[in-house]
Structures are given as C-alpha cells and as structure tokens.
Amino acid sequence: MQKSLQLLCLICVLALIVAAARIFPRLPADSQPYVKKKYAGWNGVLRGWISSEWSCDGSFVRWLNACAAGFEKRHEGVYLEFTEVDAAAMADLTDSGIRPPELELFSPGVQVDAAQLLPLDAQASLNCGSDRALPVAMGGYIWVYNRALCDSAPSFDDLDALTLLPDGGGRSFSAAAVALLSRHAEDGEEIELPDLGLDLGLPAMAEAGAELTRSEDALTDFINGKLPWLIVSQAELARLIRLRDAGRGPDWACAGTGEVACGDQLLLLGVVDQADEAGAEREALAAEFAAYLLSEDCQKRLADIGGFAVTDVQLYSSYSAYAPMEALLRSRSLAVPDAFSEHSPGDAASIVREFLQGDLDAEAALLRLGLEIEGYESPT
C-alpha cells in the first residue's frame, strides 16, 4: 500500500513538472513591457517627494507606506516610491535639473510653488485655503495637566506663566496656541475679541505681562513633576502614554478648552503638473492615490500611528488617551496655517506678547502667524 502511494505521488510530481515546462515559456518574464505599453513607456513607478522640513511626526511615513501597498494591489504594475528632499528642491521643481515627481508631500510653512501643482477634485473635511494642497492626515495640540499638582487645565485666573515646547520645524502653535486669540481684560473683566470671540481652544493669559518661556526640557520637567501643565502635540502625548503604560511618569490627564482647536501638524499632498501630454496618465494615477488616502480604510489606519483623520471618520473610543484630542479637533472650529502662506511664523512668543499688550490686533496677529480659521471670514 505504501509503495503504491509513493508511486502515485511520483506520477503527480512528474505531471506537474511536464505542465510547468509547457506553461512557463508562454508566461512573460517581466510585466514591465505590458506596463510600458499600457502607460506609454512609463516604468510604472509613481514618485513622491517628502519635505525633510515637514512638522508631522515621522510615523506618518509608516502610514503612507501602508496605504501605498493597498493602492498598488489595485493597480497591477504600479508602484509608489517616496524620497525625502530638502526645502530647495521642494520650492522649485522645474529648475531642479531632474524630472519632477508625481507627488509632493509637505506641511504648512514649507515653501512649495502652488503653480506647479494641479487642482484636485478630492476634498477633505478640512480646508487649508487651496484645492492644490489636499490635507490627508493631521496631528493636534491639547493641554495635559498633573493631577497631583492641579485639578484641571489652567483657568483664566491662574495662568500667569507657562513654559512652552520650543517652536521649530514649521511648528508655530507651541507658543501661539496659548494666548494668540485670547484677550487680557482690565480690572478682571473678560473682553471678547471683535467679530471672533475665540481663543484657539486655550485659556487667556491672566495678565498682559504674563511670562512665556520656551524650553527644550519642558516635557521632561512635566514628566518629573516640575510643571503643573503643558501644551503637547500628539508626538509628546505618545511619549506620555508609553511612560504611563510602563508604570512611569506623573498621573496626568488631558483637557481641551475654548471654542477653537488648532493644528499645524498637517500632512498635505499635491499632484505635480508634468507639463507634457505623456504625463497625463501619471497625473491621473497620482490624483487617484490622493483620493485613496481619504478613503475610510486609509483614514482608519491613522489610528495605528496615533494620528487623526481629516475626514469625518472617528478613530478612537472613549478609553483611548487620544480620544480627548480627537474630540477637541472634531468638535471645534479649527485654526490652521494656510497651505501656501507667504507669511513667516516668526517668533510666535513675541507675537503673542505684542497681541496681549495691545500692540497687535487679532487680524494682524493672525497674518503674522499665517493662520486661517476654518469657516471664519475676516470682518470688513
């Protein structure tokens, strides 16, 4: 019986070898000729340039690659390749001396020529002032406070000094979010901003001379119990979560205040105008990938990296430490920098001080920081 089974297996193997020998010569050795025929000589690689100056947390790259893999499965022979480039290359594609990419990925504050990008039909729920820069992912800011040192985030009365995380890498809100659109009230009376009535989601400073300091050690000082509260992005929040899961760090909680939330940690996508008829197919695929990043599947994947959706998809349940920040971003109007603002953020702390002291009005302060409020129209 055993010999019969062995003989049968041998016959099956021989039959498979004969069949493979007949089939394999008929199969293409390389799918590229078929891809090139379909796409007019193109090798099938969609190239994306990622700005090295972007302010988003690096984990967004992992999310981008995961979404790219799903897109490639839908388009046989098409591959996405992402390369980090400096600001000079992003600013002037046509004079770089090399073939421009199909996609540009950047954050507000990075100088990108909007004229070199195509209008996009895909629209996120968040608008950054242009149809040529599509928000595809975002981070945010929120208060964290030490429960052992205070009961909640600072109130209007007790915030007379605050240590802030340093500005840099395109981030301008670490100082500005504290008090930019808040107003000091003489004799303790709260003053509403004319036609705005918002405070970027954060309490007002207690007095015009309130201390604003920035420190590289701000997060460390909060962790060590030297600061009662701090404004953090999702990157710093992720570190606090890791410490808590390891049984370390302070007993902390999140708090969101005000009517407006703020976020400059946006990942923006632009489709580059190839400026020739042969590039039309690549442009169409790049635009399709942009829309794909807004799909429910891709937006839900942002939960894997602690990011936030730019669509109406809800990512976090109530038990998640990211839930308060998501609720803040979803329930308030959102203040974001314009995608192609020519205004430099400059020294955000100085702008805040000038505003609090009455040397800048709200509109001028917004202009200096390159901000716009989603759904807000400047008063005439």
Buried (B, 14 or more C-beta within 10 A) or exposed (E): EEEEEEEEEEEEEEEEEEEEEEEEEEEEEEEEEEBBEEBEEBEBEBBBBBBBBBBBBEBBBEBBEBBBEEBBEEBEBBBBEBEEBEBEBBBEBEEBEEEBBBBBBBBBBBBBBBEBBBEBEBBBBBBBBBBBBBBBBBBBBBBBBBEEBEEEBBEBEEBEBBBBBBBEBBBBBBBBBBBBBBBBBEEEEEEEBEEBEBBBBBBBBBBBEBEBEBEEBBBEEBBEEEBBBBBBBBBBBBEBBEBBEEEEBBEBBBBBBBBBBBBBBBBBBBBBBBEEEEBEBBBEBBBBBBBBBBBEEBBBBBBEBBBBBBBEBBBBEEEBBBBBBBBBBBEBBBBBBBBBBEBEBEBBBEBBBBBBEEEBEBBEBBBBBBBBBBEBEEEE
